[in-house]
Amino acid sequence: MKYIRDPIYEYIEISDEEARLIDTPLLQRLRHISQNGPARLVYPSLLGTRFEHTLGVAHVASKMLESLLDESHYDDPAVIGDFLRLARSELDQCLGFGWHPRAGQDAIGNEVKNFLRKIIRHAAFFHDVGHICLSHTLETALQVILRNMGAQSLWMAPADLKTHELVGVELVRSMPNLPIDPLVKRGALLILLATGNAAVNSRWIGADGTETNLANSAFGTLRSILVGAFDADRTDYLERDGNLSASGFGAFDITRFIESLRLIQREGGDEANLKFQALPTVKALSALESTLIERYKLYKWVYFHHKVVLFGELAYRTGLELLEPYCRASLFEAQIQPEGIEALRNRIPRALIDAGQDIPPLLVLPANGQNGYRRMNKEFFFPADSIYLDDSWFSARLRARETPSRFISISRKALVLRSQVCAAIWKEYNGFISFTNEIPGEHNAPWRVRDRMIEAAIVQEWIRAPWRNLRRADAALDAWQGVFAQRFEGALAEMEIVRNLQLIPIGHCNNWNLIGSLNELEIIKRDGNVEGLMRSSPILRQLSGIPDDVPYFLFFIGEDEGILELKRMLRAPDRAIFANEVRLRLWNTFQQMLRDRDRQISGPMIESLLKPY
């Protein structure tokens, strides 16, 4: 056993077997991938990496599981026995584990507990290995590139795809020589794959004669501990990012929260519900409230700080330009596998739950004009003669580009030297609201403008679903984004202030996406029944009523002199009329664009596509 010092938990225990896995390139690459991308340019101490976050998630996940399976926490611990019997049956089916026929029930139960602890810790070790440079910032770029290349996810539906999860599973699956028990490796992968968003479903008939889906199996219960409403992943990054950013946010009573977790059994279980679910009790209500409030604060003032958003957008666009040729050259193997895509897709569900079969490839590139596919190339992430695909890769290519585009040239100044190459029209929501309230002749302007700005925005990839829907409806929409920027630049060029400047509209949807839907969260009452968390918490009911307070960010980028002049003009007290004129021209540009759009896409169609957001 080894002990690793940690600023959040003091010590994290690591077994000798886990230490051997941690020392492989698969995990060590995470030391060089920042947890929060370019946010360190705004919060200098926010230097955490995916590596220590991964260790923290493994620590918290195992503590959560121990709490859930502690009989002293229950008035009637029979639910634990029921869960362990289900887990034993599914481990037999999916892993071919096998139990000693003469072992007593207590011995088998303890063996099942120990094995579940092993696989959830290894799932935690694997859950972020698919990240590339700058974590989520460039994950969005990789997702766009995969879509442009025509790559196919054979497990998660494309609209629900979290690229780093699928890439991570592919990396682990394609590495047969990892220093890990093959059964533990397979069990960890099944936890990561037990998602309700799967494009195909693995089903089997359980010992009780009922049909089971992988997503609502015991593996699904373990996944909900790792990635769910109240999970180990969020628990760690809230505390860790709040601590490192020195923002004062993110702290809550982790021990109270973990000790309150209980297993409940759902009747039957279906594709939408786990058979066994981990929920907190009402005794930890204060800790739950703190969790959600602190998450809200971190998102609002750290992750969605206007300059963090800007640097993220610059890094995303730069990464898209730098990554695409590299991905097209080597992300997938040159050799074509002869099996057809549909044949591969059809055998995946059975292969996942049959211990006698290897897990097939889940991310592939169809062979052009041929019946076959190319597998993902693990050497893409760990090239033998070059830099691993981490933050060092991005930094080296950003600095070494001999003939950069104008955008990358400006982006380099911002991301490397933090030069003043950007100016924001609004930095606070109140400023945005004040502007919209002053628009002549407009009623309920803030809401109208917000909705229209979302339409016009070039947004971060994790909230691009409305754009994807609109693109399916109108292929010309991509061009419309550029047309808006050009028209607004043209309108301001008449005022001779935007020479050599470029407009970057960045939009975020409603603020409640920051912490998830409160209406879906549940809690165990004192009488053992389950009810919605909102019914138990007046403070969360009030918080859920807060209006959208993550503004639409509108930036100009350009050379230092032009940006400084623009800032001076916008801020100078004697230039207030000038600033209002800039914003009025912005509104007029929106109005003109909307008139053009309404001729092509009806308002009701747009509203229906954007309604969930």
Buried (B, 14 or more C-beta within 10 A) or exposed (E): EEEBEBEBBEEBEBEEBBEEBBEBEBBEBBEBBBBBBBBBBBBEEBEBBBBBBBBBBBBBBBBBBBBBBBEEBBEEBEBBEBBBBBBBBBBBBBBEBEEEEEEEEEEBBBBBBEBBBBBBBBBBBBBBBBBBBBBBBBBBBBBBBBBEBEBBBBBBEEEEBBBBBBBBBBBBBBBEEBEBBEBBBBBBBBBBBBBBEBBBBBBBEBEEEEEBBBBBBBBBBBBBBBBBBBBBBBBBBBBBBBBBBEBEBBEBBBEBBBBBBBBBBEEEBEEEBBBBBBBBBBEBBBBBBBBBBBBBBBBBBBBBBBBBBBBBBBBBBBBBBBBBEBBEEEBBBEEBBEBBBEEBBEBBBEBBBBBEEEBBBBBBBBBEEEEBBBBBBBEBBBEEEEBBBBBBBBBEBBEEBEEBEEBBEBBBBBBEEEBEBBBBBBEEBEBBBEBBEEBEEBEEBBEBBBBBBBBBBBBBBEBBBBBEBBEEEBEEBEEBBEBBBEBBBEBBEEEEBBEEBBBBBBBBBBBBBBBEEBEEBBBBEEEEEEEBBBEBBEEBEEBBEEEBBBBBBBBBBBBEEBBBBBBEBBEEEEBEEEBEEBBBBBBBBBEBBBEEBEEEBEEEEBEEBBEEB
